[in-house]
Amino acid sequence: IRRFLHEVAGAGTYATRLRPVERPVVVIDAIKLIESGWADECDQVWVVTCPVEQQIERLITTRGMSPAEAQARIAAQPPQESRLSRADVIIDNSGTQAQTRAQVEAAWQQALIASQGA
């Protein structure tokens, strides 16, 4: 049922929200962008990543999960490698917020420049 609902909801969302717009860059924040096939409709795919150990620690700290719950949640997701292999831009989120922000801002500027040439 979940897969069916994602397909139906995704088709409707895609049809209504991804129509042509007159903007230099449009951002889609979608957890399942690659798994849903929407990535094929995007000019660039950005993936934010950090080591699995750090993901587990963050789930424990920010969501109150036990180590086993955090590991199970990560194990239930597609491997990072599958997302990273599809990424045009990889944001390493293992450092400080300032370091992550600097990466995003640099990539954003590149996206704006690229959009002017399109």
N, C-alpha and C positions, 0 to 999 in steps of 0.2 A: 504494500500500500504506500509506504513512504516513497519508494522509487516512482510510482505512478504519480503521486501528488507533486513530487519535485518536477517531473516532466511536464505536467499540466501547468503548474504554477510558473515554471520557467518559461514555457512558451508564451504565456500571457504577459509576463513581465518583460520578456524580450521584445515582444511586439509593441508594447506600449511605452516602454522606457528607453529603448535603444533606437528610436527613430532618429533620422538625421537632425543634428542640431548645428547651429552656427557658433561653435566655440572652438578655440584652438586645441583644447584637450578635454576629454570627458573621462571621468574616473568611475569605475565600477568596483565597489568593495564587496566581493563575493567569496565566501568561504569555499564554495564548491565550483568555482569558475572553470577549472581545468576538468574536473570530473564530469561536469554537466555538458561539456562540449562548447561552452560559450567562449572559451579562450580562442577558438578558431575565428571568432568574429572580431577579435581585438587586434589592434596594431602592435601593442606591446603587452606583455604579461609580467607583472612585478610579483616577486615572491619574497616574503619576509621570513627569515629563518634564524635559528640558533641551535646549538647542540641539544640533543635529546635530554641529556642530563639537566641542562638548564630549563628546558621545557617542563620536566618533571618537578624541579624545584619551584618554578613559578606557579604551577598548578597547586602544589602543596601550600605555598605561601599565600597566594591570592584567592584561591577558591576553597581552601580548607580541606582539600582531598588528602586521603592517606596515600602513602607511596604506591601501594598496590592499585588504588583507584586511578592515580595519575598515569601509571604505567599502562593500565588497561585502556584508558582513553587514547593514549598515543598509539598503542598497538592496534586499535580499531581503525585508525586513519591510514590512508595510503602512505607509503614510505615517502620521506622527504625527497629522496632521489628522483621520484617520478615528477614531483612539482618543480624541482630545481632544473631538471633536464628540459622542461618546457619554458622556463623563465627567460625573458629577455633582459631583465634587471633583477639582481639579487641584492636584497637589503639584509645585511648581517645585523641582527638584533641582539647580539651577545654582549655588546658593550654598554656604555652609558646611554641615557636618553639623548644627550647632546651629540654623541657619535652617530646614533641612529638618525637623528634629525638632519645632521650634516649630509649623510648619504642620501636621504630622501630629497633634500633640497637640491643637491647636485643632479640627481637623476631627473627631478622635476624640470630643472632648467634645460637639460638635454632634451626632454620630451617637448618642451615649448619650442626649442630651436628646430627640432625635427618636424614639428607640426607646421612650421612656416614654410618648409620646403615641400610639403605635401600638396 
